[in-house]
Amino acid sequence: MSVIKPQLNKLAAMSYTLIRQLRHTAILSQQIRVESTMTNLTQEAILFRPPFTQFAKVIREAEKIVGYPTSFMNLRWLLSDEFANLAMHLRKVVDTNHPIIKTAKSVIYNEHNNLQPWGLIILLLSKAVNPPVTNIQTSKITDNQRVLAELTEMIRTGHYVHRGLLNIKVSERSTVADTTIFANKIAILIGDYLLVTANGMLARLRNQDLSYLISTALRDLSEGEFFGDRDAQNMPLPGKPTSNPLDLFPICTDTIPLDVTNTLGSPVREWTLRTMYSGGSLFGRGCQGAVLLGGRSSEEQDLAYLFGSHLCLAWQAANELQKLTSETKESYSLVSAPVLFALCENPDLYDIIAKGKENITDVDLDDLKEEIIRTDAIERTRLLYIENANKAKSYAEMFGNSEPIDTIKRLIETI
């Protein structure tokens, strides 16, 4: 305890200073041009959510059920000397326009990011499938499931941080500020640290089946970065609309690579595949792994994967609706569902997006938003959200009636 206390004090002081600086920067700065390039494919904003106090009440009740406050989910790796040193270096670039600052603000104190409780959902599902008798063996299962929830969150955060990079051409590096290059290095190091630590935690669980499941999710995260057209900053661009778009993209429980056949230009298929690449597969495998550690059958493990996948899809659709229907001038992704639906209805809109082939900041998002609202894209995205939320609830109900399952359903209803 005497060793941990100084680290806690050091971390608390450093975090408080960093948060104050980040908030101060957010207030004084105008909307950063680079921020509009962030695709936010896994941005955790929630639509149709009740007042924050009501949602927070559901979260607190869920934490009581799992016996684990998720506000301390990341405490284990935040206490490490390596992460503390990286956070100290991050402070040096707080006043820059680098995307890593937006990422840090979102991870540290942005309430919307904290409203997509991946780890908490995994723990609730674990509680629902674990044996009812408390003994040493079941306690060990619970510990392993808690580690799984933590490492899943850690992989998601590490991937999110890695995406906060600026691609700088070799010919332009001599003209770029040193702080920008330094910020890139910090983003790489922080992301690498989180991913390596998560893999170390996974290896220590000594479960080959679980390691295989999570490795397939890591594969999907990597492949997603190379899917479809990209601009100079590696930001994704939507596929050109096809004349005969297909409507469905079946979520397959197999661990084979995701099927990319006939997806680009087909709104639902392209959107589903992109969302699965950017987080749906990881969350699904995390839920599947929790049921695996609970000793349940392969059929129930498949149900858990489908549950997690559709819940992530529902969250994503809700987030994208929020961005397009909000009165604030919030940037949105060019590969979000409303954009893809609008392109399908009015292919001429692709001429606006074509201007962003080199840099998506060349696209007039306000003009495009007005065109999107004139189509039925918002309503179709709303239906997409409802469909996936209902599927997630139906899969959750297949694990029986219990307090953890009822809480999961309540959390789904609040999005």
KETI-893251 format. One record per residue (C-alpha): residue number from 1; z, y, x. Coordinates in Angstrom, 2 decimals. Layout:
N
<vexmar num="NUM" up="Z" north="Y" east="X"/>
...
//
This chain:
415
<vexmar num="1" up="0.00" north="0.00" east="0.00"/>
<vexmar num="2" up="0.78" north="2.35" east="2.87"/>
<vexmar num="3" up="-2.75" north="1.82" east="4.20"/>
<vexmar num="4" up="-4.49" north="2.35" east="0.85"/>
<vexmar num="5" up="-2.57" north="5.50" east="-0.15"/>
<vexmar num="6" up="-3.98" north="7.74" east="2.62"/>
<vexmar num="7" up="-7.50" north="6.53" east="1.73"/>
<vexmar num="8" up="-6.87" north="7.33" east="-1.93"/>
<vexmar num="9" up="-5.64" north="10.82" east="-1.09"/>
<vexmar num="10" up="-8.61" north="11.42" east="1.21"/>
<vexmar num="11" up="-11.07" north="10.16" east="-1.41"/>
<vexmar num="12" up="-9.49" north="12.20" east="-4.20"/>
<vexmar num="13" up="-9.60" north="15.42" east="-2.18"/>
<vexmar num="14" up="-13.17" north="14.82" east="-1.05"/>
<vexmar num="15" up="-14.39" north="13.90" east="-4.55"/>
<vexmar num="16" up="-12.71" north="16.95" east="-6.08"/>
<vexmar num="17" up="-14.35" north="19.26" east="-3.56"/>
<vexmar num="18" up="-17.75" north="17.63" east="-3.99"/>
<vexmar num="19" up="-17.59" north="17.79" east="-7.79"/>
<vexmar num="20" up="-16.65" north="21.48" east="-7.71"/>
<vexmar num="21" up="-19.55" north="22.25" east="-5.38"/>
<vexmar num="22" up="-21.98" north="20.26" east="-7.51"/>
<vexmar num="23" up="-20.92" north="21.97" east="-10.71"/>
<vexmar num="24" up="-21.10" north="25.38" east="-9.03"/>
<vexmar num="25" up="-24.61" north="24.59" east="-7.83"/>
<vexmar num="26" up="-25.68" north="23.45" east="-11.29"/>
<vexmar num="27" up="-24.50" north="26.72" east="-12.85"/>
<vexmar num="28" up="-26.07" north="29.04" east="-10.30"/>
<vexmar num="29" up="-29.36" north="27.23" east="-9.81"/>
<vexmar num="30" up="-32.42" north="27.60" east="-12.00"/>
<vexmar num="31" up="-34.07" north="24.43" east="-13.20"/>
<vexmar num="32" up="-35.16" north="22.71" east="-10.02"/>
<vexmar num="33" up="-38.90" north="22.04" east="-9.82"/>
<vexmar num="34" up="-38.35" north="18.73" east="-8.14"/>
<vexmar num="35" up="-36.05" north="17.57" east="-10.95"/>
<vexmar num="36" up="-38.97" north="17.48" east="-13.32"/>
<vexmar num="37" up="-40.51" north="14.74" east="-11.18"/>
<vexmar num="38" up="-37.65" north="12.35" east="-11.87"/>
<vexmar num="39" up="-38.89" north="9.63" east="-14.20"/>
<vexmar num="40" up="-35.46" north="8.81" east="-15.66"/>
<vexmar num="41" up="-36.61" north="5.31" east="-16.58"/>
<vexmar num="42" up="-33.00" north="4.18" east="-16.46"/>
<vexmar num="43" up="-31.36" north="7.49" east="-17.26"/>
<vexmar num="44" up="-28.32" north="6.78" east="-19.41"/>
<vexmar num="45" up="-28.40" north="9.37" east="-22.19"/>
<vexmar num="46" up="-27.55" north="8.23" east="-25.70"/>
<vexmar num="47" up="-29.18" north="9.17" east="-29.00"/>
<vexmar num="48" up="-27.59" north="9.05" east="-32.44"/>
<vexmar num="49" up="-24.20" north="8.93" east="-30.74"/>
<vexmar num="50" up="-21.12" north="10.02" east="-32.68"/>
<vexmar num="51" up="-18.83" north="12.80" east="-31.42"/>
<vexmar num="52" up="-17.81" north="12.05" east="-27.84"/>
<vexmar num="53" up="-14.17" north="11.51" east="-28.83"/>
<vexmar num="54" up="-15.21" north="8.75" east="-31.27"/>
<vexmar num="55" up="-17.35" north="6.99" east="-28.67"/>
<vexmar num="56" up="-14.57" north="7.35" east="-26.09"/>
<vexmar num="57" up="-12.20" north="5.73" east="-28.57"/>
<vexmar num="58" up="-14.46" north="2.67" east="-28.82"/>
<vexmar num="59" up="-14.65" north="2.52" east="-25.02"/>
<vexmar num="60" up="-10.86" north="2.66" east="-24.70"/>
<vexmar num="61" up="-10.46" north="-0.12" east="-27.26"/>
<vexmar num="62" up="-13.01" north="-2.22" east="-25.40"/>
<vexmar num="63" up="-11.17" north="-1.69" east="-22.11"/>
<vexmar num="64" up="-7.94" north="-2.91" east="-23.71"/>
<vexmar num="65" up="-9.72" north="-6.09" east="-24.81"/>
<vexmar num="66" up="-11.03" north="-6.92" east="-21.34"/>
<vexmar num="67" up="-7.81" north="-5.71" east="-19.69"/>
<vexmar num="68" up="-9.75" north="-3.73" east="-17.13"/>
<vexmar num="69" up="-10.26" north="0.07" east="-17.11"/>
<vexmar num="70" up="-13.93" north="0.58" east="-16.28"/>
<vexmar num="71" up="-13.16" north="4.07" east="-15.01"/>
<vexmar num="72" up="-12.00" north="2.22" east="-11.88"/>
<vexmar num="73" up="-15.01" north="-0.13" east="-11.82"/>
<vexmar num="74" up="-16.27" north="1.34" east="-8.56"/>
<vexmar num="75" up="-12.90" north="1.95" east="-6.90"/>
<vexmar num="76" up="-13.28" north="-1.06" east="-4.61"/>
<vexmar num="77" up="-16.34" north="0.29" east="-2.80"/>
<vexmar num="78" up="-15.39" north="3.97" east="-3.09"/>
<vexmar num="79" up="-12.32" north="3.27" east="-0.94"/>
<vexmar num="80" up="-14.35" north="1.99" east="1.98"/>
<vexmar num="81" up="-14.58" north="4.10" east="5.13"/>
<vexmar num="82" up="-18.36" north="3.66" east="5.22"/>
<vexmar num="83" up="-18.88" north="5.21" east="1.79"/>
<vexmar num="84" up="-16.39" north="7.98" east="2.52"/>
<vexmar num="85" up="-18.37" north="8.96" east="5.62"/>
<vexmar num="86" up="-21.64" north="9.00" east="3.66"/>
<vexmar num="87" up="-20.06" north="11.18" east="0.97"/>
<vexmar num="88" up="-18.92" north="13.63" east="3.64"/>
<vexmar num="89" up="-22.51" north="13.90" east="4.90"/>
<vexmar num="90" up="-23.74" north="14.36" east="1.34"/>
<vexmar num="91" up="-21.70" north="17.54" east="1.08"/>
<vexmar num="92" up="-23.91" north="19.09" east="3.76"/>
<vexmar num="93" up="-26.91" north="19.12" east="1.42"/>
<vexmar num="94" up="-25.16" north="20.18" east="-1.80"/>
<vexmar num="95" up="-26.90" north="23.57" east="-1.83"/>
<vexmar num="96" up="-30.41" north="22.12" east="-1.45"/>
<vexmar num="97" up="-32.95" north="21.22" east="-4.13"/>
<vexmar num="98" up="-33.17" north="17.61" east="-3.05"/>
<vexmar num="99" up="-33.22" north="15.04" east="-5.91"/>
<vexmar num="100" up="-30.27" north="13.18" east="-4.36"/>
<vexmar num="101" up="-28.07" north="16.06" east="-5.55"/>
<vexmar num="102" up="-29.14" north="15.50" east="-9.14"/>
<vexmar num="103" up="-28.45" north="11.81" east="-8.68"/>
<vexmar num="104" up="-24.98" north="12.51" east="-7.26"/>
<vexmar num="105" up="-24.15" north="14.89" east="-10.11"/>
<vexmar num="106" up="-25.20" north="12.29" east="-12.66"/>
<vexmar num="107" up="-23.24" north="9.47" east="-11.04"/>
<vexmar num="108" up="-20.07" north="11.50" east="-10.40"/>
<vexmar num="109" up="-19.44" north="13.54" east="-13.49"/>
<vexmar num="110" up="-22.32" north="13.64" east="-15.96"/>
<vexmar num="111" up="-20.87" north="12.32" east="-19.21"/>
<vexmar num="112" up="-24.21" north="11.04" east="-20.51"/>
<vexmar num="113" up="-24.53" north="8.72" east="-17.53"/>
<vexmar num="114" up="-21.11" north="7.29" east="-18.23"/>
<vexmar num="115" up="-22.05" north="6.40" east="-21.80"/>
<vexmar num="116" up="-24.12" north="3.34" east="-20.96"/>
<vexmar num="117" up="-21.31" north="0.93" east="-20.00"/>
<vexmar num="118" up="-23.14" north="-1.99" east="-18.41"/>
<vexmar num="119" up="-20.06" north="-3.39" east="-16.72"/>
<vexmar num="120" up="-17.95" north="-3.09" east="-19.84"/>
<vexmar num="121" up="-20.52" north="-4.95" east="-21.95"/>
<vexmar num="122" up="-20.66" north="-7.77" east="-19.38"/>
<vexmar num="123" up="-16.85" north="-8.02" east="-19.40"/>
<vexmar num="124" up="-16.72" north="-8.06" east="-23.22"/>
<vexmar num="125" up="-19.32" north="-10.84" east="-23.31"/>
<vexmar num="126" up="-17.33" north="-12.72" east="-20.66"/>
<vexmar num="127" up="-14.21" north="-12.42" east="-22.79"/>
<vexmar num="128" up="-16.10" north="-13.81" east="-25.79"/>
<vexmar num="129" up="-17.37" north="-16.93" east="-24.00"/>
<vexmar num="130" up="-14.36" north="-17.80" east="-21.85"/>
<vexmar num="131" up="-12.03" north="-20.68" east="-22.78"/>
<vexmar num="132" up="-9.14" north="-19.53" east="-24.99"/>
<vexmar num="133" up="-6.47" north="-21.24" east="-22.87"/>
<vexmar num="134" up="-5.06" north="-19.13" east="-20.04"/>
<vexmar num="135" up="-4.54" north="-21.05" east="-16.81"/>
<vexmar num="136" up="-5.38" north="-20.75" east="-13.13"/>
<vexmar num="137" up="-8.92" north="-22.02" east="-13.64"/>
<vexmar num="138" up="-9.80" north="-19.60" east="-16.46"/>
<vexmar num="139" up="-8.20" north="-16.78" east="-14.49"/>
<vexmar num="140" up="-10.58" north="-17.58" east="-11.62"/>
<vexmar num="141" up="-13.53" north="-17.47" east="-14.02"/>
<vexmar num="142" up="-12.44" north="-14.05" east="-15.25"/>
<vexmar num="143" up="-12.12" north="-12.75" east="-11.69"/>
<vexmar num="144" up="-15.64" north="-13.91" east="-10.85"/>
<vexmar num="145" up="-17.03" north="-12.32" east="-14.00"/>
<vexmar num="146" up="-15.32" north="-9.06" east="-13.10"/>
<vexmar num="147" up="-16.95" north="-9.15" east="-9.68"/>
<vexmar num="148" up="-20.29" north="-9.82" east="-11.37"/>
<vexmar num="149" up="-19.84" north="-6.76" east="-13.60"/>
<vexmar num="150" up="-19.03" north="-4.63" east="-10.56"/>
<vexmar num="151" up="-21.93" north="-5.80" east="-8.43"/>
<vexmar num="152" up="-24.37" north="-5.36" east="-11.32"/>
<vexmar num="153" up="-23.25" north="-1.74" east="-11.67"/>
<vexmar num="154" up="-23.49" north="-1.34" east="-7.92"/>
<vexmar num="155" up="-27.08" north="-2.64" east="-7.76"/>
<vexmar num="156" up="-28.07" north="-0.30" east="-10.57"/>
<vexmar num="157" up="-26.50" north="2.69" east="-8.83"/>
<vexmar num="158" up="-28.02" north="1.77" east="-5.46"/>
<vexmar num="159" up="-31.48" north="1.51" east="-6.99"/>
<vexmar num="160" up="-30.97" north="4.81" east="-8.80"/>
<vexmar num="161" up="-29.97" north="6.51" east="-5.54"/>
<vexmar num="162" up="-32.97" north="5.09" east="-3.67"/>
<vexmar num="163" up="-35.25" north="6.62" east="-6.25"/>
<vexmar num="164" up="-33.85" north="10.05" east="-5.42"/>
<vexmar num="165" up="-36.11" north="10.39" east="-2.39"/>
<vexmar num="166" up="-38.84" north="12.85" east="-1.52"/>
<vexmar num="167" up="-42.02" north="11.39" east="-0.06"/>
<vexmar num="168" up="-42.94" north="13.64" east="2.85"/>
<vexmar num="169" up="-46.35" north="13.24" east="4.45"/>
<vexmar num="170" up="-46.32" north="12.73" east="8.21"/>
<vexmar num="171" up="-48.57" north="15.78" east="8.65"/>
<vexmar num="172" up="-46.08" north="17.97" east="6.77"/>
<vexmar num="173" up="-42.83" north="16.83" east="8.35"/>
<vexmar num="174" up="-42.89" north="19.55" east="10.97"/>
<vexmar num="175" up="-42.89" north="22.21" east="8.24"/>
<vexmar num="176" up="-40.19" north="20.61" east="6.07"/>
<vexmar num="177" up="-36.62" north="21.84" east="6.35"/>
<vexmar num="178" up="-34.32" north="19.62" east="8.40"/>
<vexmar num="179" up="-31.88" north="19.42" east="5.48"/>
<vexmar num="180" up="-34.56" north="17.78" east="3.31"/>
<vexmar num="181" up="-35.21" north="15.04" east="5.86"/>
<vexmar num="182" up="-31.47" north="14.67" east="6.37"/>
<vexmar num="183" up="-30.96" north="14.31" east="2.60"/>
<vexmar num="184" up="-33.59" north="11.57" east="2.53"/>
<vexmar num="185" up="-31.70" north="9.68" east="5.23"/>
<vexmar num="186" up="-28.44" north="10.01" east="3.31"/>
<vexmar num="187" up="-30.08" north="8.74" east="0.11"/>
<vexmar num="188" up="-31.45" north="5.73" east="1.97"/>
<vexmar num="189" up="-28.10" north="4.98" east="3.60"/>
<vexmar num="190" up="-26.08" north="5.30" east="0.39"/>
<vexmar num="191" up="-28.53" north="3.12" east="-1.55"/>
<vexmar num="192" up="-28.62" north="0.54" east="1.24"/>
<vexmar num="193" up="-24.83" north="0.48" east="1.46"/>
<vexmar num="194" up="-24.44" north="-0.17" east="-2.26"/>
<vexmar num="195" up="-27.10" north="-2.88" east="-2.34"/>
<vexmar num="196" up="-25.83" north="-4.66" east="0.76"/>
<vexmar num="197" up="-22.24" north="-4.54" east="-0.49"/>
<vexmar num="198" up="-23.32" north="-5.93" east="-3.87"/>
<vexmar num="199" up="-25.19" north="-8.77" east="-2.18"/>
<vexmar num="200" up="-22.12" north="-9.52" east="-0.07"/>
<vexmar num="201" up="-19.96" north="-9.72" east="-3.21"/>
<vexmar num="202" up="-22.53" north="-12.01" east="-4.81"/>
<vexmar num="203" up="-22.58" north="-14.33" east="-1.78"/>
<vexmar num="204" up="-18.79" north="-14.59" east="-1.77"/>
<vexmar num="205" up="-18.87" north="-15.98" east="-5.31"/>
<vexmar num="206" up="-20.55" north="-19.09" east="-3.81"/>
<vexmar num="207" up="-22.58" north="-19.85" east="-6.91"/>
<vexmar num="208" up="-26.20" north="-20.70" east="-6.16"/>
<vexmar num="209" up="-27.34" north="-20.52" east="-9.79"/>
<vexmar num="210" up="-25.87" north="-17.03" east="-10.18"/>
<vexmar num="211" up="-27.37" north="-15.89" east="-6.89"/>
<vexmar num="212" up="-30.77" north="-17.09" east="-8.07"/>
<vexmar num="213" up="-30.50" north="-15.17" east="-11.35"/>
<vexmar num="214" up="-29.54" north="-11.89" east="-9.67"/>
<vexmar num="215" up="-32.23" north="-12.34" east="-7.02"/>
<vexmar num="216" up="-34.88" north="-12.53" east="-9.74"/>
<vexmar num="217" up="-33.60" north="-9.21" east="-11.09"/>
<vexmar num="218" up="-33.83" north="-7.69" east="-7.60"/>
<vexmar num="219" up="-37.40" north="-8.96" east="-7.40"/>
<vexmar num="220" up="-38.22" north="-7.26" east="-10.69"/>
<vexmar num="221" up="-36.69" north="-3.97" east="-9.53"/>
<vexmar num="222" up="-38.85" north="-4.09" east="-6.41"/>
<vexmar num="223" up="-42.07" north="-5.06" east="-8.19"/>
<vexmar num="224" up="-41.55" north="-2.27" east="-10.70"/>
<vexmar num="225" up="-41.94" north="0.30" east="-7.94"/>
<vexmar num="226" up="-45.54" north="-0.85" east="-7.38"/>
<vexmar num="227" up="-46.66" north="-1.23" east="-10.98"/>
<vexmar num="228" up="-49.35" north="1.12" east="-12.31"/>
<vexmar num="229" up="-50.67" north="4.40" east="-10.94"/>
<vexmar num="230" up="-48.36" north="6.75" east="-9.03"/>
<vexmar num="231" up="-48.48" north="10.35" east="-7.88"/>
<vexmar num="232" up="-47.77" north="11.53" east="-4.33"/>
<vexmar num="233" up="-44.02" north="11.32" east="-4.96"/>
<vexmar num="234" up="-44.35" north="7.72" east="-6.20"/>
<vexmar num="235" up="-43.62" north="8.85" east="-9.74"/>
<vexmar num="236" up="-45.27" north="6.57" east="-12.35"/>
<vexmar num="237" up="-48.24" north="7.63" east="-14.44"/>
<vexmar num="238" up="-49.15" north="6.01" east="-17.77"/>
<vexmar num="239" up="-52.06" north="3.65" east="-18.10"/>
<vexmar num="240" up="-55.24" north="4.92" east="-19.69"/>
<vexmar num="241" up="-55.26" north="4.06" east="-23.43"/>
<vexmar num="242" up="-57.24" north="0.97" east="-24.37"/>
<vexmar num="243" up="-59.42" north="0.61" east="-27.44"/>
<vexmar num="244" up="-57.61" north="-2.53" east="-28.65"/>
<vexmar num="245" up="-53.94" north="-2.26" east="-27.61"/>
<vexmar num="246" up="-51.72" north="-5.30" east="-28.01"/>
<vexmar num="247" up="-48.48" north="-4.80" east="-29.91"/>
<vexmar num="248" up="-45.96" north="-7.22" east="-28.47"/>
<vexmar num="249" up="-44.46" north="-8.05" east="-25.10"/>
<vexmar num="250" up="-42.39" north="-11.23" east="-25.47"/>
<vexmar num="251" up="-39.14" north="-11.29" east="-23.52"/>
<vexmar num="252" up="-39.21" north="-14.57" east="-21.64"/>
<vexmar num="253" up="-36.01" north="-16.17" east="-20.34"/>
<vexmar num="254" up="-37.83" north="-17.93" east="-17.50"/>
<vexmar num="255" up="-37.16" north="-16.62" east="-14.01"/>
<vexmar num="256" up="-40.85" north="-16.37" east="-13.17"/>
<vexmar num="257" up="-42.30" north="-12.91" east="-12.42"/>
<vexmar num="258" up="-42.87" north="-10.70" east="-15.45"/>
<vexmar num="259" up="-46.34" north="-10.98" east="-16.99"/>
<vexmar num="260" up="-48.39" north="-7.83" east="-16.32"/>
<vexmar num="261" up="-51.52" north="-9.07" east="-18.12"/>
<vexmar num="262" up="-53.02" north="-6.57" east="-20.58"/>
<vexmar num="263" up="-50.08" north="-4.19" east="-20.38"/>
<vexmar num="264" up="-51.42" north="-0.87" east="-19.07"/>
<vexmar num="265" up="-52.74" north="1.25" east="-21.92"/>
<vexmar num="266" up="-50.97" north="-0.83" east="-24.58"/>
<vexmar num="267" up="-47.93" north="1.27" east="-25.62"/>
<vexmar num="268" up="-45.33" north="-1.33" east="-26.57"/>
<vexmar num="269" up="-46.33" north="-3.80" east="-23.85"/>
<vexmar num="270" up="-46.47" north="-1.18" east="-21.10"/>
<vexmar num="271" up="-43.19" north="0.46" east="-22.13"/>
<vexmar num="272" up="-41.35" north="-2.84" east="-22.46"/>
<vexmar num="273" up="-42.56" north="-4.07" east="-19.09"/>
<vexmar num="274" up="-41.63" north="-0.81" east="-17.35"/>
<vexmar num="275" up="-38.16" north="-0.85" east="-18.90"/>
<vexmar num="276" up="-37.61" north="-4.47" east="-17.94"/>
<vexmar num="277" up="-38.69" north="-3.65" east="-14.40"/>
<vexmar num="278" up="-36.41" north="-0.63" east="-14.13"/>
<vexmar num="279" up="-33.19" north="-2.14" east="-15.44"/>
<vexmar num="280" up="-33.66" north="-4.46" east="-18.40"/>
<vexmar num="281" up="-34.06" north="-7.54" east="-16.24"/>
<vexmar num="282" up="-30.97" north="-6.69" east="-14.16"/>
<vexmar num="283" up="-28.76" north="-6.11" east="-17.19"/>
<vexmar num="284" up="-30.10" north="-9.23" east="-18.88"/>
<vexmar num="285" up="-29.40" north="-11.36" east="-15.81"/>
<vexmar num="286" up="-25.94" north="-9.83" east="-15.53"/>
<vexmar num="287" up="-25.15" north="-10.92" east="-19.10"/>
<vexmar num="288" up="-26.71" north="-14.32" east="-18.47"/>
<vexmar num="289" up="-24.62" north="-14.72" east="-15.32"/>
<vexmar num="290" up="-21.40" north="-13.93" east="-17.19"/>
<vexmar num="291" up="-22.11" north="-16.75" east="-19.65"/>
<vexmar num="292" up="-23.05" north="-19.04" east="-16.77"/>
<vexmar num="293" up="-19.71" north="-18.38" east="-15.09"/>
<vexmar num="294" up="-18.02" north="-19.06" east="-18.43"/>
<vexmar num="295" up="-19.34" north="-22.62" east="-18.29"/>
<vexmar num="296" up="-21.59" north="-22.32" east="-21.33"/>
<vexmar num="297" up="-24.84" north="-24.20" east="-21.92"/>
<vexmar num="298" up="-28.24" north="-23.11" east="-20.68"/>
<vexmar num="299" up="-29.25" north="-22.29" east="-24.27"/>
<vexmar num="300" up="-26.35" north="-19.84" east="-24.57"/>
<vexmar num="301" up="-27.21" north="-18.38" east="-21.18"/>
<vexmar num="302" up="-30.74" north="-17.69" east="-22.43"/>
<vexmar num="303" up="-29.31" north="-15.99" east="-25.53"/>
<vexmar num="304" up="-27.21" north="-13.75" east="-23.28"/>
<vexmar num="305" up="-30.29" north="-12.73" east="-21.29"/>
<vexmar num="306" up="-32.16" north="-11.85" east="-24.49"/>
<vexmar num="307" up="-29.13" north="-9.92" east="-25.74"/>
<vexmar num="308" up="-28.87" north="-7.85" east="-22.54"/>
<vexmar num="309" up="-32.61" north="-7.23" east="-22.36"/>
<vexmar num="310" up="-32.93" north="-5.95" east="-25.92"/>
<vexmar num="311" up="-29.79" north="-3.84" east="-25.62"/>
<vexmar num="312" up="-31.24" north="-2.16" east="-22.53"/>
<vexmar num="313" up="-34.52" north="-1.59" east="-24.39"/>
<vexmar num="314" up="-32.63" north="-0.02" east="-27.30"/>
<vexmar num="315" up="-30.73" north="2.26" east="-24.91"/>
<vexmar num="316" up="-33.97" north="3.31" east="-23.26"/>
<vexmar num="317" up="-35.72" north="4.09" east="-26.54"/>
<vexmar num="318" up="-32.72" north="6.11" east="-27.69"/>
<vexmar num="319" up="-32.70" north="8.08" east="-24.45"/>
<vexmar num="320" up="-36.38" north="8.90" east="-24.69"/>
<vexmar num="321" up="-36.05" north="10.02" east="-28.29"/>
<vexmar num="322" up="-33.21" north="12.31" east="-27.24"/>
<vexmar num="323" up="-35.37" north="13.99" east="-24.64"/>
<vexmar num="324" up="-38.31" north="14.58" east="-26.98"/>
<vexmar num="325" up="-36.30" north="15.72" east="-29.99"/>
<vexmar num="326" up="-33.68" north="17.82" east="-28.20"/>
<vexmar num="327" up="-33.92" north="21.59" east="-28.53"/>
<vexmar num="328" up="-33.16" north="21.97" east="-24.84"/>
<vexmar num="329" up="-36.03" north="21.97" east="-22.35"/>
<vexmar num="330" up="-35.10" north="18.63" east="-20.84"/>
<vexmar num="331" up="-37.73" north="16.95" east="-18.70"/>
<vexmar num="332" up="-39.04" north="13.61" east="-19.86"/>
<vexmar num="333" up="-40.95" north="10.76" east="-18.31"/>
<vexmar num="334" up="-44.72" north="10.51" east="-18.59"/>
<vexmar num="335" up="-44.31" north="6.77" east="-19.12"/>
<vexmar num="336" up="-41.75" north="7.07" east="-21.92"/>
<vexmar num="337" up="-42.48" north="5.44" east="-25.28"/>
<vexmar num="338" up="-43.32" north="8.69" east="-27.17"/>
<vexmar num="339" up="-45.91" north="9.63" east="-24.54"/>
<vexmar num="340" up="-47.50" north="6.18" east="-24.61"/>
<vexmar num="341" up="-47.61" north="6.13" east="-28.42"/>
<vexmar num="342" up="-49.14" north="9.61" east="-28.49"/>
<vexmar num="343" up="-51.81" north="8.60" east="-25.98"/>
<vexmar num="344" up="-52.69" north="5.60" east="-28.12"/>
<vexmar num="345" up="-53.14" north="7.78" east="-31.21"/>
<vexmar num="346" up="-54.88" north="10.62" east="-29.38"/>
<vexmar num="347" up="-56.55" north="9.39" east="-26.15"/>
<vexmar num="348" up="-57.77" north="12.93" east="-25.39"/>
<vexmar num="349" up="-54.20" north="13.76" east="-24.33"/>
<vexmar num="350" up="-54.82" north="11.72" east="-21.20"/>
<vexmar num="351" up="-56.81" north="14.70" east="-19.87"/>
<vexmar num="352" up="-53.51" north="16.64" east="-19.70"/>
<vexmar num="353" up="-51.81" north="13.83" east="-17.79"/>
<vexmar num="354" up="-54.79" north="13.41" east="-15.45"/>
<vexmar num="355" up="-53.83" north="16.77" east="-13.94"/>
<vexmar num="356" up="-50.77" north="15.08" east="-12.47"/>
<vexmar num="357" up="-52.64" north="12.48" east="-10.43"/>
<vexmar num="358" up="-51.51" north="14.17" east="-7.23"/>
<vexmar num="359" up="-48.19" north="15.53" east="-8.48"/>
<vexmar num="360" up="-46.81" north="15.13" east="-12.00"/>
<vexmar num="361" up="-45.30" north="18.61" east="-11.77"/>
<vexmar num="362" up="-48.85" north="19.86" east="-12.39"/>
<vexmar num="363" up="-48.61" north="18.51" east="-15.96"/>
<vexmar num="364" up="-47.60" north="21.08" east="-18.58"/>
<vexmar num="365" up="-44.73" north="19.16" east="-20.19"/>
<vexmar num="366" up="-44.14" north="21.79" east="-22.88"/>
<vexmar num="367" up="-47.77" north="21.69" east="-23.98"/>
<vexmar num="368" up="-47.79" north="17.90" east="-23.91"/>
<vexmar num="369" up="-44.55" north="17.78" east="-25.91"/>
<vexmar num="370" up="-46.09" north="19.87" east="-28.68"/>
<vexmar num="371" up="-49.04" north="17.51" east="-28.84"/>
<vexmar num="372" up="-46.74" north="14.48" east="-28.94"/>
<vexmar num="373" up="-44.77" north="15.89" east="-31.86"/>
<vexmar num="374" up="-48.02" north="16.29" east="-33.84"/>
<vexmar num="375" up="-48.55" north="12.51" east="-33.68"/>
<vexmar num="376" up="-46.45" north="9.69" east="-35.13"/>
<vexmar num="377" up="-45.04" north="8.89" east="-31.66"/>
<vexmar num="378" up="-41.48" north="10.00" east="-32.48"/>
<vexmar num="379" up="-41.28" north="7.82" east="-35.58"/>
<vexmar num="380" up="-42.80" north="4.83" east="-33.79"/>
<vexmar num="381" up="-40.26" north="5.22" east="-30.97"/>
<vexmar num="382" up="-37.47" north="5.42" east="-33.54"/>
<vexmar num="383" up="-38.64" north="2.16" east="-35.06"/>
<vexmar num="384" up="-38.81" north="0.65" east="-31.57"/>
<vexmar num="385" up="-35.20" north="1.64" east="-31.01"/>
<vexmar num="386" up="-34.08" north="0.18" east="-34.35"/>
<vexmar num="387" up="-35.94" north="-3.08" east="-33.72"/>
<vexmar num="388" up="-34.35" north="-3.68" east="-30.31"/>
<vexmar num="389" up="-30.87" north="-2.60" east="-31.43"/>
<vexmar num="390" up="-31.02" north="-5.05" east="-34.34"/>
<vexmar num="391" up="-32.20" north="-7.85" east="-32.06"/>
<vexmar num="392" up="-29.37" north="-7.15" east="-29.62"/>
<vexmar num="393" up="-26.83" north="-7.32" east="-32.46"/>
<vexmar num="394" up="-28.31" north="-10.57" east="-33.79"/>
<vexmar num="395" up="-28.14" north="-12.22" east="-30.37"/>
<vexmar num="396" up="-24.55" north="-11.02" east="-29.90"/>
<vexmar num="397" up="-23.57" north="-12.56" east="-33.24"/>
<vexmar num="398" up="-24.76" north="-15.95" east="-31.99"/>
<vexmar num="399" up="-21.67" north="-16.04" east="-29.74"/>
<vexmar num="400" up="-19.43" north="-16.23" east="-32.80"/>
<vexmar num="401" up="-17.02" north="-13.89" east="-34.52"/>
<vexmar num="402" up="-14.43" north="-12.47" east="-32.18"/>
<vexmar num="403" up="-12.91" north="-9.15" east="-31.26"/>
<vexmar num="404" up="-15.07" north="-8.72" east="-28.13"/>
<vexmar num="405" up="-18.27" north="-9.41" east="-30.11"/>
<vexmar num="406" up="-17.21" north="-7.02" east="-32.88"/>
<vexmar num="407" up="-16.61" north="-4.36" east="-30.23"/>
<vexmar num="408" up="-20.04" north="-4.96" east="-28.67"/>
<vexmar num="409" up="-21.61" north="-4.51" east="-32.11"/>
<vexmar num="410" up="-19.69" north="-1.27" east="-32.60"/>
<vexmar num="411" up="-20.92" north="-0.01" east="-29.25"/>
<vexmar num="412" up="-24.50" north="-0.84" east="-30.23"/>
<vexmar num="413" up="-24.09" north="1.02" east="-33.51"/>
<vexmar num="414" up="-22.93" north="4.16" east="-31.70"/>
<vexmar num="415" up="-26.14" north="4.52" east="-29.72"/>
//
